[in-house]
Amino acid sequence: MYKCDNFSLCIFFLPESGVIPLHNHPGMTVFSKLLLGEMHIKSYDWVDPLHEVEPSNNLMQQNSKVRLAKLKANRVLRAPCETSVLYPTTGGNMHEFTAITPCAVLDVIGPPYSKRDGRDCSYYKDHSYAAFSSTSKEEMDKEIEGNDVYWWLEEIEVPENSQMDGIEYLGPPIGEAPF
């Protein structure tokens, strides 16, 4: 709907069973509001690099694009609901939306995506912690406080079955405030 150097304003319409794949917002804060419908959200934050462990599976070790994350949300949202906030390093910055019913989501993203400024979108595939680790969950929990669920996130290319179509905004003009 609107984009400037400081933020972008978008509305995403998802049909029933539509998915916005697991992706990130590097260096950005995102305010998201489910305007209508019901959707499942799954989100992650990176594990502090001081506590990170290496995957034990040889295939995963060869892939430098795998990193340990902890699950922050795995729930269903129904409109009306609270606005969610994703911060650059907390709040579930890597997330995926799956529409249970047709949905509309309003996002205010600041600053907006910018390849030039190092804020390009990356996509991920999640793998269970046990699938690629020789460290047991119990050992991990002793080292890191809490009982969070850990997953390996593998950076991938844009998923083949992912498609987004832009629709021109034809509503009232949105512009800079006159102050």
N, C-alpha and C positions, 0 to 999 in steps of 0.2 A: 504494500500500500504506500509506503514511504521509506526513503532511505536518505540519510545525510552522513556526514563524517562521524557523528556521535552515536547514532543508533539507527536501527531499521525496525519497521513495524510491518508485521506479516500476519495474515490469517491463512491457516491451512485447513482445507476441507478434505476429510477422509471418508470414503465410502465404507460401508460395513465390511469388516475384515481387511481394510486398507492398513498398510504398515509404513511408518517412517522408520527406516532401519537404524540400528544402533550406530550412533554418530556422536561427535563432540562439538563443543563451542570453545576452542582454545583462546584463553585470555579474555573471555567475554562473560558478562553477567546477562542472564536471560530471565525475564518475567514471563511466565506462561499461564494462560487462563483458559480452561475448558469452557467454551461458551455454550455448547449444546452437545448432547449425546453422552455416550459412555465409552471409555477406553481403558485399556490396560497400559500401565507404564512400568518399565523396567529400567533402573538407572544404577550407575556405578561411579565411584570415585577411585582414583589411583591410590594404592598403598604407599605410604611414606617410603621413599627410596632407601632410607636407613634400615627398614625392616623387610625389604624386598628379598625374595629368594629366587633362585634360578630354576627354570623348569628342568626336570630330569629327563624327559623324553628327548632323544637325540634329534628328532625332526623339529621339535619346538626350540631346542637350543640353537639350531642352525638358522632359525628365523629370528632376527633381531627386533622384529616388530611385535613381540609378545611381551605383555607386561601384566603384573599382578594388580588386581582391583578388588574392591570390596563392594558388595551389593548394598545399595542405599535404599532402593524402593523396588517393590515387586507387588503392585496392587492395582486395583480397579478404581478409577475416578468416575464419578457421575456428576454431570452439571445439574444444579449449580454447586460449585465447590470453591475452596480457597485457591488463591493464586499461588503458584509454586515459583521458587526462585532458585536458579542454578548459578553458582558462583564459579570463577575461573578454576578453583581447585577443590571445591566442596559442593554439596547439595545434589550430586548426581549429574555431573557435567557430561558424562557419556550416557546417553539414554535412547530408548526405543519406544515408540507409540504404536499400539495396535488397536484399531477401532473395533469395538464390540457392536456398536450401532453407528449410523452415520454421525460424524463429529465435526465440530469446528473449534479450532484452537487459535487463540490470539497470542502471538509472541512479540515481545519488545526485546531486542537484542542490542546490547551496547558494549563496546563498539561493534559495528557490523563486521561480517566476514570480509577479509581483505587478504588475498594472496600476497600482495606487495608488503603488507605489514606483518606477515607470519600468522595470520588468522584464517587458515584454510580448513575446511571440513575434512575430517578423517572418518572412515567407517570401520567397524569392528565386528568380529565374530567372537562370541563368548564360548569358553570351554570350561567345564567343571574343574575345580581345584584339584580333585583327586586324579583326574585324567592325565595330568602332566607333572605331578610333583612327587618327589620322594619324601618330602617333609610331611608328617601327618598333620591333620587339622588340629589335633590336641597340642602338638609341639608348637604349631603356629600361634594358637591361642595363648600359650604360656608366654610367648615372646611379644605378642601384641595384645594389649588389654581388650576385653570384650569378646563377644561371641558372634562377630560379623561373619557373613558368608563370603568366602573368597573365590574368585574366578580368574582365569587367565583371559585377557582380551588380546586378540590377534588382529593387528591392523590389516585391512583388506582393501581391495579396489571397490569402487562403487558397485553394490550388488547388481547383478545382471537384470533381475526382475524388478528393480527399483525404477519408478518413473514418476516425475513430477512435472505437471503442466502449469505454467504461469497464466494467470488470468488478469487482464488489465483492470485496474481499479477505476471505477467510473463514478465513485461517490463524490461528496463535497471535497474541495481542495484541502490538502493538509500541507502546512508550510511552517516556516520559521516564525517563532513568536516575535512580535514587533518591539521587543525590549532589548 
